[in-house]
Amino acid sequence: MSGSDDRSDGGAAEPRLADGLPGTLAHLRVLDVTSASAAYAGKLLADLGADVIKIEPPGGDPARGEAPLGPGGASLPFLYENTNKRSIVLDLESEAGAASFRALARDADLVLESLAGGGLAALGLGFDSLAAENERLVVASISGFGRSGPLAEARSNDLVASAQGGAMTSIGDPADPPVRLAAHQADVITATTGAAAALVALHHAARSGRGQHVDVSSLETISAITHIAGVGKWLEDGVIPKRVGTGLVASVPSGAYRCKDGLVYLMVNRPAHWLALASWIHEVTGNEEVLMDTFHGPSSARLPFRELLDLFISDLTATLTVDEAYHEGQRRHIAFTPIHTAARIAADPQLAARSFFVEIDGGEAGPLSVPGAPYRPAKQPWRQVRPAPSVGEHDAEVREEVRARPAALVARPSATRGPRTGGALEGLRVVEFGTGLAAPWIGRILAWAGAEVIKVESHAHPDVPRLFVPPRNPEQGTQPECSPWFTDWSAGKRFVSLDLRNEEGAELARKIIDESDAVIANYSTGVLEKLGLGYETLAARNPELVMLESSGYGESGPLSKYVTWGPNIEALSGLCSFSGFPENECTISHFAYPDPLSALHGLVVLMSALASRDRSGVGQVIHLSQLETTVASIGRVMVEFAATGREPSRLGNGEVGRAPYGCFPCEGDDRWVVLCVEDDADWPRLRELLGDPEWARDPRYAEAAGRVGDQEAIESRIAEWTSTRNDYAIVERARSLGLAAGVVQNTEDMLRRDPQLEARGFFETIPHFKRGEVTASGIPFGLTGTPGRTTHAGSSIGHDNDYVFAEVLGLSRAEIERLVGSGAIERSGG
């Protein structure tokens, strides 16, 4: 039964988009008590239509002064990350300000907060206090270490999270220190996690009438999104990932290659792709050796020959321009992509054809062209409605609304179609056509939160993670149920095996979708339509269906059929060009960062569309381009380019105007710490950590300008001091002095030595059908009222055929056997 939106008020009209349609989240009122590190969470919700009211302290959010600054002194990142929000000024430390905040919270749906220390709770405005007056309220805390555990009040930042969460240890060149990704990606993806988790909690609140505290930490988020090189892999092979440059260990060949006029990125992940590349090299260079059978087969067969193959490929690319390598490579179905600069991104033909960039008001800088929609709901399009607000711009407007606004009525949500599980998403049934990471991780998170997720597979085309050979026992051959990556991305789901090329098999898939709430997919563009499983066909049978389709370039545009993998998106988006140290033109993540980034954005828009469906009874399709999502995540870099016309500098681990601020060597093999002096008050703390050496007493260093001017010499002295000391001991002492600091942890460190992850129970022990139990990285959603859990792992292809076809679809045993005989249903098993 469809629901209707019974919420009404006497204040401001429902926020509407440029074409008059309400956004998917137009029913939500959000109080945004975040600053720079988490502002992106509120932006995501506001850009989908939520009424996001930014609560600023007297004098304004300190993020308004964050570099880089545009003409007139406006913070360029602030302009990008606060679009579509309203602003009011409240002193939450005063009795009057706290009372006004409570009045707003009584009729709000969600509070986002990222205050330092104990957060809103330290001001007497925590979840328990606010929920006593509004039991539907969700409060989402977004912090460095979470609001519980021994490090709950320790300082953190983007660099500390990148270090502690295991991201930095594998990023960069072996000769360099570990390095983070550009444009504060730890902050961006943690904020995205906060927004997604909040929407899951709001889904539950809409059905139960009960809100909850959502406790998201950047430590857990980064630990989760690096799981390609995470605990599951380490427990299998005992290998700690190290920095190896631009080439990927699991993909040979891969890496950055020089053309006549720039760099391209190549990833070969399938035997057929290697054959196509070898043929092209032979055609252009005459190389006969490249055709040898020795190089055929999976990447593992070519691993011993990586350096030789790099030479062969370089001989090819040296004859080509970037665009020639890109387009001719893609014509041959080889994943060549340019390593974009900001200028190339701004002029990219695919982004231009899809009208991706939008204009915002840059104040004295004039109109600025910045990244637009990270996803595209078809019926309620993403839009820019208002620029970032001035301080307190909406004070009078919001005060009048509070006086006029009666208590909100709660909408009656649509009925869901799945079983009761006790989780936040119980009753939700989702069908997944997913491969790799990007779509499957959405399904994994949904299942963890209580949804029933049915993954459609085929023996003829197994998901890539199922092609797993145990590294310690290769003689066992492929073990499809035992892949740690399959656990990370698909544990907790149900599995059916269908031949979708068989019309009866496709019809069975359609029948399952008839009984479902949503579909998530990341098949190549056009594949589902060819199988009769496109949105228009499915929605004609199930009008309430919400469908999310994720692809590299998007569903339309001149390059929509081009092939990409996560590292290709890092290249195309410019992320690998902006990241790293000044001398390195390409710095790759080694954990396919665009995949989890896109998955979390996908979850945000999926939950928003389901919320809209709950009020209208009408579903819709959403298209997500991983390229566009990744460019949106580096908006603070692109807005700088828009304002200055100059390519942004590669900052490595540094921050503009702050010093010392970086990564320093410690005793032991590849052991490092990050130490951050964020302001002048931190300098005496660092001096005390170092034992107050004479050089540090130079009066020039008391102020940031003096330290920045001598940054290289200062950091060299710090490195000399740290190099003879234990990393954990340094960081423990630094934290006790009040500094933001962290160990550059690897997977073993996080599992065995991190007291915060242990205290918060981050790692999951999951029952496994073949191995008894396995350990995996947890889901970083922090749902304290409805904790998620992973029920099982190790399912075979078709493991749940009987349940789905008999219980969900109600087919008889005889009909199921007939469909097995016809080949529509594939027999279950490995």
Salt bridges, closest charged atoms under 4 A:
ASP5 OD1 - ARG615 NH2 3.17
ASP6 OD2 - ARG412 NH1 2.73
ASP9 OD2 - ARG405 NH1 3.10
GLU14 OE1 - ARG16 NH2 3.86
ASP19 OD2 - ARG383 NH2 3.69
ASP32 OD2 - LYS85 NZ 2.85
ASP47 OD2 - LYS43 NZ 2.87
ASP51 OD2 - ARG29 NH2 3.06
ASP51 OD2 - ARG86 NH2 2.79
GLU56 OE2 - ARG64 NH2 2.63
ASP61 OD2 - LYS54 NZ 2.88
GLU66 OE2 - ARG636 NH1 2.85
GLU81 OE2 - ARG636 NH2 3.38
ASP107 OD2 - ARG405 NE 2.16
ASP109 OD2 - ARG7 NH1 2.80
ASP109 OD1 - ARG136 NH1 3.29
GLU113 OE1 - ARG147 NH2 2.93
GLU133 OE2 - ARG102 NH1 3.19
GLU133 OE1 - ARG106 NH1 2.66
ASP158 OD2 - ARG180 NH1 2.84
ASP187 OD2 - HIS184 ND1 3.38
ASP215 OD2 - ARG760 NH1 2.87
GLU220 OE2 - ARG760 NE 2.86
GLU236 OE2 - ARG771 NH1 2.12
ASP237 OD2 - LYS233 NZ 2.79
GLU283 OE1 - ARG332 NH2 2.83
ASP293 OD1 - HIS296 ND1 3.63
ASP323 OD1 - ARG344 NH2 2.98
GLU328 OE2 - ARG331 NH2 2.67
GLU328 OE2 - ARG332 NE 2.76
ASP348 OD1 - HIS340 NE2 2.98
GLU393 OE2 - HIS394 NE2 3.70
GLU397 OE2 - ARG86 NH1 2.44
GLU400 OE1 - ARG403 NH2 2.75
GLU401 OE1 - ARG29 NH2 2.56
GLU401 OE2 - ARG86 NH1 2.79
GLU432 OE2 - LYS455 NZ 2.53
GLU432 OE1 - LYS493 NZ 2.48
GLU452 OE1 - ARG429 NE 2.60
GLU452 OE2 - ARG494 NE 3.27
GLU457 OE2 - ARG466 NE 2.76
ASP463 OD2 - LYS455 NZ 3.30
GLU481 OE1 - LYS770 NZ 3.51
ASP499 OD1 - ARG501 NE 3.31
GLU503 OE2 - ARG510 NH2 2.24
GLU504 OE2 - ARG818 NH2 2.70
GLU507 OE1 - ARG510 NE 2.88
GLU507 OE2 - ARG541 NH2 3.03
ASP514 OD2 - ARG541 NH2 2.77
ASP517 OD1 - ARG613 NH1 3.02
GLU555 OE1 - ARG354 NH1 3.17
GLU555 OE1 - HIS623 ND1 3.95
GLU585 OE2 - ARG258 NH2 2.41
ASP614 OD2 - ARG207 NH2 3.00
ASP614 OD1 - ARG613 NH2 3.22
GLU628 OE2 - ARG354 NE 2.69
GLU628 OE2 - ARG376 NH2 3.08
GLU655 OE2 - ARG180 NH2 2.99
GLU655 OE2 - HIS184 NE2 2.63
ASP669 OD2 - LYS242 NZ 3.60
ASP670 OD1 - ARG243 NH2 2.72
GLU678 OE1 - ARG155 NH2 2.54
GLU678 OE2 - ARG658 NH1 3.95
ASP680 OD1 - ARG707 NH2 2.95
ASP682 OD1 - ARG155 NH1 2.67
ASP682 OD1 - ARG685 NH1 2.62
GLU688 OE2 - ARG733 NH2 3.34
ASP692 OD1 - ARG687 NE 2.83
ASP692 OD2 - ARG697 NE 3.70
ASP698 OD2 - ARG700 NH2 2.79
ASP710 OD2 - ARG700 NH2 3.57
ASP727 OD2 - ARG671 NE 2.72
GLU748 OE2 - ARG753 NH2 3.64
ASP749 OD2 - ARG671 NH1 3.08
ASP749 OD1 - ARG753 NH1 2.45
GLU764 OE1 - ARG444 NH2 3.54
ASP800 OD1 - ARG494 NH1 3.23
ASP800 OD1 - HIS799 ND1 3.31
ASP802 OD1 - ARG813 NH2 3.35
GLU815 OE2 - ARG818 NH2 3.09
GLU817 OE2 - ARG813 NH1 3.51
